[in-house]
């Protein structure tokens, strides 16, 4: 599985992780706050939450925004409940919403 990361072209486009519909997705915005968090915590997540980390990656590769947000909310809760055992700062767990994805119904960020 491969994901292409790219820097946002503007502050406006930095608000979006990627297109909401998987079929239109060409890359992931590397400097979106959620993606920054994900990349900074990738090693810890992979070591301590391997299944959950894999699910997040698969969602970004194969799923639409609604499914990504739904899956991440489940995973976020699992990490939150296990955080004491795995020394994870739960305050750092970002929120993720449909507004983090570009739908094309808004002004084009590019």
Phi and psi restraints in degrees (range 20) as a CNS / XPLOR table:
assign (resid 1 and name C) (resid 2 and name N)
       (resid 2 and name CA) (resid 2 and name C) 1.0 -127.0 20.0 2
assign (resid 2 and name N) (resid 2 and name CA)
       (resid 2 and name C) (resid 3 and name N) 1.0 141.8 20.0 2
assign (resid 2 and name C) (resid 3 and name N)
       (resid 3 and name CA) (resid 3 and name C) 1.0 -127.2 20.0 2
assign (resid 3 and name N) (resid 3 and name CA)
       (resid 3 and name C) (resid 4 and name N) 1.0 132.2 20.0 2
assign (resid 3 and name C) (resid 4 and name N)
       (resid 4 and name CA) (resid 4 and name C) 1.0 -93.7 20.0 2
assign (resid 4 and name N) (resid 4 and name CA)
       (resid 4 and name C) (resid 5 and name N) 1.0 128.3 20.0 2
assign (resid 4 and name C) (resid 5 and name N)
       (resid 5 and name CA) (resid 5 and name C) 1.0 -106.0 20.0 2
assign (resid 5 and name N) (resid 5 and name CA)
       (resid 5 and name C) (resid 6 and name N) 1.0 144.1 20.0 2
assign (resid 5 and name C) (resid 6 and name N)
       (resid 6 and name CA) (resid 6 and name C) 1.0 -145.6 20.0 2
assign (resid 6 and name N) (resid 6 and name CA)
       (resid 6 and name C) (resid 7 and name N) 1.0 155.1 20.0 2
assign (resid 6 and name C) (resid 7 and name N)
       (resid 7 and name CA) (resid 7 and name C) 1.0 -78.5 20.0 2
assign (resid 7 and name N) (resid 7 and name CA)
       (resid 7 and name C) (resid 8 and name N) 1.0 147.4 20.0 2
assign (resid 7 and name C) (resid 8 and name N)
       (resid 8 and name CA) (resid 8 and name C) 1.0 -68.0 20.0 2
assign (resid 8 and name N) (resid 8 and name CA)
       (resid 8 and name C) (resid 9 and name N) 1.0 144.5 20.0 2
assign (resid 8 and name C) (resid 9 and name N)
       (resid 9 and name CA) (resid 9 and name C) 1.0 -78.9 20.0 2
assign (resid 9 and name N) (resid 9 and name CA)
       (resid 9 and name C) (resid 10 and name N) 1.0 -21.8 20.0 2
assign (resid 9 and name C) (resid 10 and name N)
       (resid 10 and name CA) (resid 10 and name C) 1.0 -156.9 20.0 2
assign (resid 10 and name N) (resid 10 and name CA)
       (resid 10 and name C) (resid 11 and name N) 1.0 170.6 20.0 2
assign (resid 10 and name C) (resid 11 and name N)
       (resid 11 and name CA) (resid 11 and name C) 1.0 -61.0 20.0 2
assign (resid 11 and name N) (resid 11 and name CA)
       (resid 11 and name C) (resid 12 and name N) 1.0 -37.1 20.0 2
assign (resid 11 and name C) (resid 12 and name N)
       (resid 12 and name CA) (resid 12 and name C) 1.0 -61.2 20.0 2
assign (resid 12 and name N) (resid 12 and name CA)
       (resid 12 and name C) (resid 13 and name N) 1.0 -47.3 20.0 2
assign (resid 12 and name C) (resid 13 and name N)
       (resid 13 and name CA) (resid 13 and name C) 1.0 -73.1 20.0 2
assign (resid 13 and name N) (resid 13 and name CA)
       (resid 13 and name C) (resid 14 and name N) 1.0 -21.1 20.0 2
assign (resid 13 and name C) (resid 14 and name N)
       (resid 14 and name CA) (resid 14 and name C) 1.0 -66.6 20.0 2
assign (resid 14 and name N) (resid 14 and name CA)
       (resid 14 and name C) (resid 15 and name N) 1.0 -18.0 20.0 2
assign (resid 14 and name C) (resid 15 and name N)
       (resid 15 and name CA) (resid 15 and name C) 1.0 -71.4 20.0 2
assign (resid 15 and name N) (resid 15 and name CA)
       (resid 15 and name C) (resid 16 and name N) 1.0 -15.8 20.0 2
assign (resid 15 and name C) (resid 16 and name N)
       (resid 16 and name CA) (resid 16 and name C) 1.0 -113.2 20.0 2
assign (resid 16 and name N) (resid 16 and name CA)
       (resid 16 and name C) (resid 17 and name N) 1.0 134.1 20.0 2
assign (resid 16 and name C) (resid 17 and name N)
       (resid 17 and name CA) (resid 17 and name C) 1.0 -72.9 20.0 2
assign (resid 17 and name N) (resid 17 and name CA)
       (resid 17 and name C) (resid 18 and name N) 1.0 -46.9 20.0 2
assign (resid 17 and name C) (resid 18 and name N)
       (resid 18 and name CA) (resid 18 and name C) 1.0 -172.6 20.0 2
assign (resid 18 and name N) (resid 18 and name CA)
       (resid 18 and name C) (resid 19 and name N) 1.0 -177.8 20.0 2
assign (resid 18 and name C) (resid 19 and name N)
       (resid 19 and name CA) (resid 19 and name C) 1.0 -68.0 20.0 2
assign (resid 19 and name N) (resid 19 and name CA)
       (resid 19 and name C) (resid 20 and name N) 1.0 144.3 20.0 2
assign (resid 19 and name C) (resid 20 and name N)
       (resid 20 and name CA) (resid 20 and name C) 1.0 -65.7 20.0 2
assign (resid 20 and name N) (resid 20 and name CA)
       (resid 20 and name C) (resid 21 and name N) 1.0 -32.8 20.0 2
assign (resid 20 and name C) (resid 21 and name N)
       (resid 21 and name CA) (resid 21 and name C) 1.0 -97.5 20.0 2
assign (resid 21 and name N) (resid 21 and name CA)
       (resid 21 and name C) (resid 22 and name N) 1.0 126.0 20.0 2
assign (resid 21 and name C) (resid 22 and name N)
       (resid 22 and name CA) (resid 22 and name C) 1.0 -56.0 20.0 2
assign (resid 22 and name N) (resid 22 and name CA)
       (resid 22 and name C) (resid 23 and name N) 1.0 -36.7 20.0 2
assign (resid 22 and name C) (resid 23 and name N)
       (resid 23 and name CA) (resid 23 and name C) 1.0 -65.2 20.0 2
assign (resid 23 and name N) (resid 23 and name CA)
       (resid 23 and name C) (resid 24 and name N) 1.0 -20.1 20.0 2
assign (resid 23 and name C) (resid 24 and name N)
       (resid 24 and name CA) (resid 24 and name C) 1.0 -101.1 20.0 2
assign (resid 24 and name N) (resid 24 and name CA)
       (resid 24 and name C) (resid 25 and name N) 1.0 -4.1 20.0 2
assign (resid 24 and name C) (resid 25 and name N)
       (resid 25 and name CA) (resid 25 and name C) 1.0 -73.5 20.0 2
assign (resid 25 and name N) (resid 25 and name CA)
       (resid 25 and name C) (resid 26 and name N) 1.0 128.0 20.0 2
assign (resid 25 and name C) (resid 26 and name N)
       (resid 26 and name CA) (resid 26 and name C) 1.0 -115.7 20.0 2
assign (resid 26 and name N) (resid 26 and name CA)
       (resid 26 and name C) (resid 27 and name N) 1.0 -16.0 20.0 2
assign (resid 26 and name C) (resid 27 and name N)
       (resid 27 and name CA) (resid 27 and name C) 1.0 -177.0 20.0 2
assign (resid 27 and name N) (resid 27 and name CA)
       (resid 27 and name C) (resid 28 and name N) 1.0 174.7 20.0 2
assign (resid 27 and name C) (resid 28 and name N)
       (resid 28 and name CA) (resid 28 and name C) 1.0 -114.7 20.0 2
assign (resid 28 and name N) (resid 28 and name CA)
       (resid 28 and name C) (resid 29 and name N) 1.0 137.1 20.0 2
assign (resid 28 and name C) (resid 29 and name N)
       (resid 29 and name CA) (resid 29 and name C) 1.0 -76.8 20.0 2
assign (resid 29 and name N) (resid 29 and name CA)
       (resid 29 and name C) (resid 30 and name N) 1.0 108.6 20.0 2
assign (resid 29 and name C) (resid 30 and name N)
       (resid 30 and name CA) (resid 30 and name C) 1.0 -66.4 20.0 2
assign (resid 30 and name N) (resid 30 and name CA)
       (resid 30 and name C) (resid 31 and name N) 1.0 -24.6 20.0 2
assign (resid 30 and name C) (resid 31 and name N)
       (resid 31 and name CA) (resid 31 and name C) 1.0 -105.7 20.0 2
assign (resid 31 and name N) (resid 31 and name CA)
       (resid 31 and name C) (resid 32 and name N) 1.0 20.6 20.0 2
assign (resid 31 and name C) (resid 32 and name N)
       (resid 32 and name CA) (resid 32 and name C) 1.0 -75.4 20.0 2
assign (resid 32 and name N) (resid 32 and name CA)
       (resid 32 and name C) (resid 33 and name N) 1.0 140.8 20.0 2
assign (resid 32 and name C) (resid 33 and name N)
       (resid 33 and name CA) (resid 33 and name C) 1.0 -53.4 20.0 2
assign (resid 33 and name N) (resid 33 and name CA)
       (resid 33 and name C) (resid 34 and name N) 1.0 -40.1 20.0 2
assign (resid 33 and name C) (resid 34 and name N)
       (resid 34 and name CA) (resid 34 and name C) 1.0 -65.5 20.0 2
assign (resid 34 and name N) (resid 34 and name CA)
       (resid 34 and name C) (resid 35 and name N) 1.0 -43.9 20.0 2
assign (resid 34 and name C) (resid 35 and name N)
       (resid 35 and name CA) (resid 35 and name C) 1.0 -68.4 20.0 2
assign (resid 35 and name N) (resid 35 and name CA)
       (resid 35 and name C) (resid 36 and name N) 1.0 -38.0 20.0 2
assign (resid 35 and name C) (resid 36 and name N)
       (resid 36 and name CA) (resid 36 and name C) 1.0 -57.0 20.0 2
assign (resid 36 and name N) (resid 36 and name CA)
       (resid 36 and name C) (resid 37 and name N) 1.0 -48.0 20.0 2
assign (resid 36 and name C) (resid 37 and name N)
       (resid 37 and name CA) (resid 37 and name C) 1.0 -59.8 20.0 2
assign (resid 37 and name N) (resid 37 and name CA)
       (resid 37 and name C) (resid 38 and name N) 1.0 -46.3 20.0 2
assign (resid 37 and name C) (resid 38 and name N)
       (resid 38 and name CA) (resid 38 and name C) 1.0 -60.5 20.0 2
assign (resid 38 and name N) (resid 38 and name CA)
       (resid 38 and name C) (resid 39 and name N) 1.0 -45.3 20.0 2
assign (resid 38 and name C) (resid 39 and name N)
       (resid 39 and name CA) (resid 39 and name C) 1.0 -68.0 20.0 2
assign (resid 39 and name N) (resid 39 and name CA)
       (resid 39 and name C) (resid 40 and name N) 1.0 -39.3 20.0 2
assign (resid 39 and name C) (resid 40 and name N)
       (resid 40 and name CA) (resid 40 and name C) 1.0 -67.4 20.0 2
assign (resid 40 and name N) (resid 40 and name CA)
       (resid 40 and name C) (resid 41 and name N) 1.0 -27.2 20.0 2
assign (resid 40 and name C) (resid 41 and name N)
       (resid 41 and name CA) (resid 41 and name C) 1.0 -107.8 20.0 2
assign (resid 41 and name N) (resid 41 and name CA)
       (resid 41 and name C) (resid 42 and name N) 1.0 8.6 20.0 2
assign (resid 41 and name C) (resid 42 and name N)
       (resid 42 and name CA) (resid 42 and name C) 1.0 -58.3 20.0 2
assign (resid 42 and name N) (resid 42 and name CA)
       (resid 42 and name C) (resid 43 and name N) 1.0 -44.3 20.0 2
assign (resid 42 and name C) (resid 43 and name N)
       (resid 43 and name CA) (resid 43 and name C) 1.0 -64.6 20.0 2
assign (resid 43 and name N) (resid 43 and name CA)
       (resid 43 and name C) (resid 44 and name N) 1.0 -47.8 20.0 2
assign (resid 43 and name C) (resid 44 and name N)
       (resid 44 and name CA) (resid 44 and name C) 1.0 -61.4 20.0 2
assign (resid 44 and name N) (resid 44 and name CA)
       (resid 44 and name C) (resid 45 and name N) 1.0 -43.5 20.0 2
assign (resid 44 and name C) (resid 45 and name N)
       (resid 45 and name CA) (resid 45 and name C) 1.0 -64.0 20.0 2
assign (resid 45 and name N) (resid 45 and name CA)
       (resid 45 and name C) (resid 46 and name N) 1.0 -43.7 20.0 2
assign (resid 45 and name C) (resid 46 and name N)
       (resid 46 and name CA) (resid 46 and name C) 1.0 -65.3 20.0 2
assign (resid 46 and name N) (resid 46 and name CA)
       (resid 46 and name C) (resid 47 and name N) 1.0 -36.4 20.0 2
assign (resid 46 and name C) (resid 47 and name N)
       (resid 47 and name CA) (resid 47 and name C) 1.0 -74.4 20.0 2
assign (resid 47 and name N) (resid 47 and name CA)
       (resid 47 and name C) (resid 48 and name N) 1.0 -40.1 20.0 2
assign (resid 47 and name C) (resid 48 and name N)
       (resid 48 and name CA) (resid 48 and name C) 1.0 -107.2 20.0 2
assign (resid 48 and name N) (resid 48 and name CA)
       (resid 48 and name C) (resid 49 and name N) 1.0 -20.3 20.0 2
assign (resid 48 and name C) (resid 49 and name N)
       (resid 49 and name CA) (resid 49 and name C) 1.0 -135.5 20.0 2
assign (resid 49 and name N) (resid 49 and name CA)
       (resid 49 and name C) (resid 50 and name N) 1.0 55.0 20.0 2
assign (resid 49 and name C) (resid 50 and name N)
       (resid 50 and name CA) (resid 50 and name C) 1.0 -57.1 20.0 2
assign (resid 50 and name N) (resid 50 and name CA)
       (resid 50 and name C) (resid 51 and name N) 1.0 -48.2 20.0 2
assign (resid 50 and name C) (resid 51 and name N)
       (resid 51 and name CA) (resid 51 and name C) 1.0 -62.2 20.0 2
assign (resid 51 and name N) (resid 51 and name CA)
       (resid 51 and name C) (resid 52 and name N) 1.0 -46.1 20.0 2
assign (resid 51 and name C) (resid 52 and name N)
       (resid 52 and name CA) (resid 52 and name C) 1.0 -64.4 20.0 2
assign (resid 52 and name N) (resid 52 and name CA)
       (resid 52 and name C) (resid 53 and name N) 1.0 -41.9 20.0 2
assign (resid 52 and name C) (resid 53 and name N)
       (resid 53 and name CA) (resid 53 and name C) 1.0 -62.2 20.0 2
assign (resid 53 and name N) (resid 53 and name CA)
       (resid 53 and name C) (resid 54 and name N) 1.0 -43.8 20.0 2
assign (resid 53 and name C) (resid 54 and name N)
       (resid 54 and name CA) (resid 54 and name C) 1.0 -62.3 20.0 2
assign (resid 54 and name N) (resid 54 and name CA)
       (resid 54 and name C) (resid 55 and name N) 1.0 -38.4 20.0 2
assign (resid 54 and name C) (resid 55 and name N)
       (resid 55 and name CA) (resid 55 and name C) 1.0 -64.1 20.0 2
assign (resid 55 and name N) (resid 55 and name CA)
       (resid 55 and name C) (resid 56 and name N) 1.0 -40.6 20.0 2
assign (resid 55 and name C) (resid 56 and name N)
       (resid 56 and name CA) (resid 56 and name C) 1.0 -61.2 20.0 2
assign (resid 56 and name N) (resid 56 and name CA)
       (resid 56 and name C) (resid 57 and name N) 1.0 -47.6 20.0 2
assign (resid 56 and name C) (resid 57 and name N)
       (resid 57 and name CA) (resid 57 and name C) 1.0 -62.0 20.0 2
assign (resid 57 and name N) (resid 57 and name CA)
       (resid 57 and name C) (resid 58 and name N) 1.0 -46.5 20.0 2
assign (resid 57 and name C) (resid 58 and name N)
       (resid 58 and name CA) (resid 58 and name C) 1.0 -61.5 20.0 2
assign (resid 58 and name N) (resid 58 and name CA)
       (resid 58 and name C) (resid 59 and name N) 1.0 -38.8 20.0 2
assign (resid 58 and name C) (resid 59 and name N)
       (resid 59 and name CA) (resid 59 and name C) 1.0 -61.0 20.0 2
assign (resid 59 and name N) (resid 59 and name CA)
       (resid 59 and name C) (resid 60 and name N) 1.0 -45.1 20.0 2
assign (resid 59 and name C) (resid 60 and name N)
       (resid 60 and name CA) (resid 60 and name C) 1.0 -66.1 20.0 2
assign (resid 60 and name N) (resid 60 and name CA)
       (resid 60 and name C) (resid 61 and name N) 1.0 -26.5 20.0 2
assign (resid 60 and name C) (resid 61 and name N)
       (resid 61 and name CA) (resid 61 and name C) 1.0 -83.5 20.0 2
assign (resid 61 and name N) (resid 61 and name CA)
       (resid 61 and name C) (resid 62 and name N) 1.0 -30.2 20.0 2
assign (resid 61 and name C) (resid 62 and name N)
       (resid 62 and name CA) (resid 62 and name C) 1.0 -126.0 20.0 2
assign (resid 62 and name N) (resid 62 and name CA)
       (resid 62 and name C) (resid 63 and name N) 1.0 -15.6 20.0 2
assign (resid 62 and name C) (resid 63 and name N)
       (resid 63 and name CA) (resid 63 and name C) 1.0 -111.8 20.0 2
assign (resid 63 and name N) (resid 63 and name CA)
       (resid 63 and name C) (resid 64 and name N) 1.0 160.7 20.0 2
assign (resid 63 and name C) (resid 64 and name N)
       (resid 64 and name CA) (resid 64 and name C) 1.0 -83.8 20.0 2
assign (resid 64 and name N) (resid 64 and name CA)
       (resid 64 and name C) (resid 65 and name N) 1.0 165.4 20.0 2
assign (resid 64 and name C) (resid 65 and name N)
       (resid 65 and name CA) (resid 65 and name C) 1.0 -53.8 20.0 2
assign (resid 65 and name N) (resid 65 and name CA)
       (resid 65 and name C) (resid 66 and name N) 1.0 -44.0 20.0 2
assign (resid 65 and name C) (resid 66 and name N)
       (resid 66 and name CA) (resid 66 and name C) 1.0 -57.5 20.0 2
assign (resid 66 and name N) (resid 66 and name CA)
       (resid 66 and name C) (resid 67 and name N) 1.0 -43.7 20.0 2
assign (resid 66 and name C) (resid 67 and name N)
       (resid 67 and name CA) (resid 67 and name C) 1.0 -69.4 20.0 2
assign (resid 67 and name N) (resid 67 and name CA)
       (resid 67 and name C) (resid 68 and name N) 1.0 -36.6 20.0 2
assign (resid 67 and name C) (resid 68 and name N)
       (resid 68 and name CA) (resid 68 and name C) 1.0 -62.9 20.0 2
assign (resid 68 and name N) (resid 68 and name CA)
       (resid 68 and name C) (resid 69 and name N) 1.0 -48.6 20.0 2
assign (resid 68 and name C) (resid 69 and name N)
       (resid 69 and name CA) (resid 69 and name C) 1.0 -62.2 20.0 2
assign (resid 69 and name N) (resid 69 and name CA)
       (resid 69 and name C) (resid 70 and name N) 1.0 -45.0 20.0 2
assign (resid 69 and name C) (resid 70 and name N)
       (resid 70 and name CA) (resid 70 and name C) 1.0 -61.6 20.0 2
assign (resid 70 and name N) (resid 70 and name CA)
       (resid 70 and name C) (resid 71 and name N) 1.0 -47.8 20.0 2
assign (resid 70 and name C) (resid 71 and name N)
       (resid 71 and name CA) (resid 71 and name C) 1.0 -64.6 20.0 2
assign (resid 71 and name N) (resid 71 and name CA)
       (resid 71 and name C) (resid 72 and name N) 1.0 -43.7 20.0 2
assign (resid 71 and name C) (resid 72 and name N)
       (resid 72 and name CA) (resid 72 and name C) 1.0 -62.4 20.0 2
assign (resid 72 and name N) (resid 72 and name CA)
       (resid 72 and name C) (resid 73 and name N) 1.0 -38.5 20.0 2
assign (resid 72 and name C) (resid 73 and name N)
       (resid 73 and name CA) (resid 73 and name C) 1.0 -62.0 20.0 2
assign (resid 73 and name N) (resid 73 and name CA)
       (resid 73 and name C) (resid 74 and name N) 1.0 -37.2 20.0 2
assign (resid 73 and name C) (resid 74 and name N)
       (resid 74 and name CA) (resid 74 and name C) 1.0 -66.6 20.0 2
assign (resid 74 and name N) (resid 74 and name CA)
       (resid 74 and name C) (resid 75 and name N) 1.0 -46.5 20.0 2
assign (resid 74 and name C) (resid 75 and name N)
       (resid 75 and name CA) (resid 75 and name C) 1.0 -64.0 20.0 2
assign (resid 75 and name N) (resid 75 and name CA)
       (resid 75 and name C) (resid 76 and name N) 1.0 -42.2 20.0 2
assign (resid 75 and name C) (resid 76 and name N)
       (resid 76 and name CA) (resid 76 and name C) 1.0 -57.9 20.0 2
assign (resid 76 and name N) (resid 76 and name CA)
       (resid 76 and name C) (resid 77 and name N) 1.0 -42.5 20.0 2
assign (resid 76 and name C) (resid 77 and name N)
       (resid 77 and name CA) (resid 77 and name C) 1.0 -65.0 20.0 2
assign (resid 77 and name N) (resid 77 and name CA)
       (resid 77 and name C) (resid 78 and name N) 1.0 -42.0 20.0 2
assign (resid 77 and name C) (resid 78 and name N)
       (resid 78 and name CA) (resid 78 and name C) 1.0 -61.9 20.0 2
assign (resid 78 and name N) (resid 78 and name CA)
       (resid 78 and name C) (resid 79 and name N) 1.0 -43.3 20.0 2
assign (resid 78 and name C) (resid 79 and name N)
       (resid 79 and name CA) (resid 79 and name C) 1.0 -65.6 20.0 2
assign (resid 79 and name N) (resid 79 and name CA)
       (resid 79 and name C) (resid 80 and name N) 1.0 -43.1 20.0 2
assign (resid 79 and name C) (resid 80 and name N)
       (resid 80 and name CA) (resid 80 and name C) 1.0 -57.9 20.0 2
assign (resid 80 and name N) (resid 80 and name CA)
       (resid 80 and name C) (resid 81 and name N) 1.0 -45.0 20.0 2
assign (resid 80 and name C) (resid 81 and name N)
       (resid 81 and name CA) (resid 81 and name C) 1.0 -69.5 20.0 2
assign (resid 81 and name N) (resid 81 and name CA)
       (resid 81 and name C) (resid 82 and name N) 1.0 -26.1 20.0 2
assign (resid 81 and name C) (resid 82 and name N)
       (resid 82 and name CA) (resid 82 and name C) 1.0 -101.4 20.0 2
assign (resid 82 and name N) (resid 82 and name CA)
       (resid 82 and name C) (resid 83 and name N) 1.0 3.4 20.0 2
assign (resid 82 and name C) (resid 83 and name N)
       (resid 83 and name CA) (resid 83 and name C) 1.0 -61.6 20.0 2
assign (resid 83 and name N) (resid 83 and name CA)
       (resid 83 and name C) (resid 84 and name N) 1.0 -35.3 20.0 2
assign (resid 83 and name C) (resid 84 and name N)
       (resid 84 and name CA) (resid 84 and name C) 1.0 -63.4 20.0 2
assign (resid 84 and name N) (resid 84 and name CA)
       (resid 84 and name C) (resid 85 and name N) 1.0 -36.5 20.0 2
assign (resid 84 and name C) (resid 85 and name N)
       (resid 85 and name CA) (resid 85 and name C) 1.0 -75.4 20.0 2
assign (resid 85 and name N) (resid 85 and name CA)
       (resid 85 and name C) (resid 86 and name N) 1.0 -24.1 20.0 2
assign (resid 85 and name C) (resid 86 and name N)
       (resid 86 and name CA) (resid 86 and name C) 1.0 -116.9 20.0 2
assign (resid 86 and name N) (resid 86 and name CA)
       (resid 86 and name C) (resid 87 and name N) 1.0 15.2 20.0 2
assign (resid 86 and name C) (resid 87 and name N)
       (resid 87 and name CA) (resid 87 and name C) 1.0 50.1 20.0 2
assign (resid 87 and name N) (resid 87 and name CA)
       (resid 87 and name C) (resid 88 and name N) 1.0 51.7 20.0 2
assign (resid 87 and name C) (resid 88 and name N)
       (resid 88 and name CA) (resid 88 and name C) 1.0 -109.7 20.0 2
assign (resid 88 and name N) (resid 88 and name CA)
       (resid 88 and name C) (resid 89 and name N) 1.0 130.2 20.0 2
assign (resid 88 and name C) (resid 89 and name N)
       (resid 89 and name CA) (resid 89 and name C) 1.0 -76.9 20.0 2
assign (resid 89 and name N) (resid 89 and name CA)
       (resid 89 and name C) (resid 90 and name N) 1.0 104.0 20.0 2
assign (resid 89 and name C) (resid 90 and name N)
       (resid 90 and name CA) (resid 90 and name C) 1.0 -67.6 20.0 2
assign (resid 90 and name N) (resid 90 and name CA)
       (resid 90 and name C) (resid 91 and name N) 1.0 -19.7 20.0 2
assign (resid 90 and name C) (resid 91 and name N)
       (resid 91 and name CA) (resid 91 and name C) 1.0 -65.7 20.0 2
assign (resid 91 and name N) (resid 91 and name CA)
       (resid 91 and name C) (resid 92 and name N) 1.0 -23.7 20.0 2
assign (resid 91 and name C) (resid 92 and name N)
       (resid 92 and name CA) (resid 92 and name C) 1.0 -82.3 20.0 2
assign (resid 92 and name N) (resid 92 and name CA)
       (resid 92 and name C) (resid 93 and name N) 1.0 -10.8 20.0 2
assign (resid 92 and name C) (resid 93 and name N)
       (resid 93 and name CA) (resid 93 and name C) 1.0 -69.6 20.0 2
assign (resid 93 and name N) (resid 93 and name CA)
       (resid 93 and name C) (resid 94 and name N) 1.0 112.3 20.0 2
assign (resid 93 and name C) (resid 94 and name N)
       (resid 94 and name CA) (resid 94 and name C) 1.0 -74.9 20.0 2
assign (resid 94 and name N) (resid 94 and name CA)
       (resid 94 and name C) (resid 95 and name N) 1.0 157.2 20.0 2
assign (resid 94 and name C) (resid 95 and name N)
       (resid 95 and name CA) (resid 95 and name C) 1.0 -83.4 20.0 2
assign (resid 95 and name N) (resid 95 and name CA)
       (resid 95 and name C) (resid 96 and name N) 1.0 153.4 20.0 2
assign (resid 95 and name C) (resid 96 and name N)
       (resid 96 and name CA) (resid 96 and name C) 1.0 -135.8 20.0 2
assign (resid 96 and name N) (resid 96 and name CA)
       (resid 96 and name C) (resid 97 and name N) 1.0 132.8 20.0 2
assign (resid 96 and name C) (resid 97 and name N)
       (resid 97 and name CA) (resid 97 and name C) 1.0 -136.8 20.0 2
assign (resid 97 and name N) (resid 97 and name CA)
       (resid 97 and name C) (resid 98 and name N) 1.0 165.8 20.0 2
assign (resid 97 and name C) (resid 98 and name N)
       (resid 98 and name CA) (resid 98 and name C) 1.0 -60.3 20.0 2
assign (resid 98 and name N) (resid 98 and name CA)
       (resid 98 and name C) (resid 99 and name N) 1.0 -27.0 20.0 2
assign (resid 98 and name C) (resid 99 and name N)
       (resid 99 and name CA) (resid 99 and name C) 1.0 -65.4 20.0 2
assign (resid 99 and name N) (resid 99 and name CA)
       (resid 99 and name C) (resid 100 and name N) 1.0 -14.5 20.0 2
assign (resid 99 and name C) (resid 100 and name N)
       (resid 100 and name CA) (resid 100 and name C) 1.0 -80.2 20.0 2
assign (resid 100 and name N) (resid 100 and name CA)
       (resid 100 and name C) (resid 101 and name N) 1.0 -0.4 20.0 2
assign (resid 100 and name C) (resid 101 and name N)
       (resid 101 and name CA) (resid 101 and name C) 1.0 -120.8 20.0 2
assign (resid 101 and name N) (resid 101 and name CA)
       (resid 101 and name C) (resid 102 and name N) 1.0 140.2 20.0 2
assign (resid 101 and name C) (resid 102 and name N)
       (resid 102 and name CA) (resid 102 and name C) 1.0 -82.7 20.0 2
assign (resid 102 and name N) (resid 102 and name CA)
       (resid 102 and name C) (resid 103 and name N) 1.0 131.2 20.0 2
assign (resid 102 and name C) (resid 103 and name N)
       (resid 103 and name CA) (resid 103 and name C) 1.0 -106.2 20.0 2
assign (resid 103 and name N) (resid 103 and name CA)
       (resid 103 and name C) (resid 104 and name N) 1.0 -13.5 20.0 2
assign (resid 103 and name C) (resid 104 and name N)
       (resid 104 and name CA) (resid 104 and name C) 1.0 86.7 20.0 2
assign (resid 104 and name N) (resid 104 and name CA)
       (resid 104 and name C) (resid 105 and name N) 1.0 -13.4 20.0 2
assign (resid 104 and name C) (resid 105 and name N)
       (resid 105 and name CA) (resid 105 and name C) 1.0 -82.9 20.0 2
assign (resid 105 and name N) (resid 105 and name CA)
       (resid 105 and name C) (resid 106 and name N) 1.0 -17.0 20.0 2
assign (resid 105 and name C) (resid 106 and name N)
       (resid 106 and name CA) (resid 106 and name C) 1.0 -96.1 20.0 2
assign (resid 106 and name N) (resid 106 and name CA)
       (resid 106 and name C) (resid 107 and name N) 1.0 175.9 20.0 2
assign (resid 106 and name C) (resid 107 and name N)
       (resid 107 and name CA) (resid 107 and name C) 1.0 -60.4 20.0 2
assign (resid 107 and name N) (resid 107 and name CA)
       (resid 107 and name C) (resid 108 and name N) 1.0 134.6 20.0 2
assign (resid 107 and name C) (resid 108 and name N)
       (resid 108 and name CA) (resid 108 and name C) 1.0 -60.6 20.0 2
assign (resid 108 and name N) (resid 108 and name CA)
       (resid 108 and name C) (resid 109 and name N) 1.0 125.0 20.0 2
assign (resid 108 and name C) (resid 109 and name N)
       (resid 109 and name CA) (resid 109 and name C) 1.0 -78.3 20.0 2
assign (resid 109 and name N) (resid 109 and name CA)
       (resid 109 and name C) (resid 110 and name N) 1.0 -3.5 20.0 2
